[in-house]
Amino acid sequence: KGLRPDEYKVVEKYLQEKDPSATFRRIYDSFFDKSPEIFPAERFDIEFVSNSNPGTWWNCMRKYGTVPTELIELLSKLYKCPPGTAAIERIFSLFAIIQTKTRNRLAQKRLDKLAFVNRYLRSMEANDASKMNDNEHLTLSSIIIPTVQVEEVAEFEELYDGEDMPESDDEILSD
């Protein structure tokens, strides 16, 4: 207290170097106080907050440059984590399928790539199967094709006597 702004920044920089948690504590306090120096007021707008997810909100804070990039990256990754265990179990199951006891010398990078390709191919197969199911309902018996009997054509020609035949369907409907 009682420091000029330039002195305050020097002290703050010194504390950050000695204790990085001080930066996070300052941001934590500023967040709950909705401090406009760090968090612009428009980011707390009800409409903006309700229409964006937390990861997007923190990524928007990156452009202001008031929150450390490391914190934003940490929080962005945190909000991308699945909330339940089912998704995590599927991921580990997929890795277990790819990296078996006989195929255990795979580097982590290659294992990640194989898992990604496997998941992509499975999703493409599911997408193709879904399209096939959508097309199953379209059969010849479900398509209604109007049939015209010869007698109906003769009646129609007699009705118009062959002279004033309508040129289009619109003329028939307007009568």
Residue, then its C-alpha position, 0 to 999 in steps of 0.5 A: k500500500g502507498l506505492r506508486p503504480d511503477e513501484y507496484k509493478v516492480v514489487e509484483k514482478y519480484l514477487q512473481e519471480k520468487d513465488p509464481s503462486a502469487t500471480f495465480r492468487r492475484i488472478y484468482d482474487s481478481f476473478f471473483d472481484k470481477s476486477p476490470e484491470i484483468f477481466p473486462a466487464e463485457r466478459f461477465d455479460i450474462e449473454f456472453v457467459s451463457n452462450s460460451n463454454p468455459g474453455t472459449w471464455w478463457n481463450c477469449m481472455r488471451k487477447y487481453g494479455t492480462v492473464p498469463t498464457e500458461l494459466i489460460e493454456l492450463l484451464s483450456k486443457l482442463y475444460k477439454c477433459p471429459p467430465g465422466t469416466a466412460a470417455i476415459e475408459r474408452i480411450f484406455s481401452l483403445f490404447a490397450i487394443i493397439q498396444t498389446k503384449t506383442r506390440n509393446r515397443l511403440a513410442q507414445k507419439r506413434l501410439d497416439k497417431l494409431a489411436f487417432v487413425n483407429r478412432y477416425l476409421r471407426s467413426m467413418e464406418a459408423n457414419d457409413a452405416s448410419k447412411m445405409n440405415d437411412n437409405e434402407h427406408l427408400t425402397l421401390s415399394s415405398i415410392i408411389i408412382p401414379t399409374v394411369q389407366v387407358e380408360e382414364v385417358a379416353e375419358f379425359e380426351e372425351l371431356y375436352d373433345g381434343e380441341d381445348m386441351p390444357e397446355s399445363d397442369d395449372e390450367i387444369l387446376s384453375d378450372 
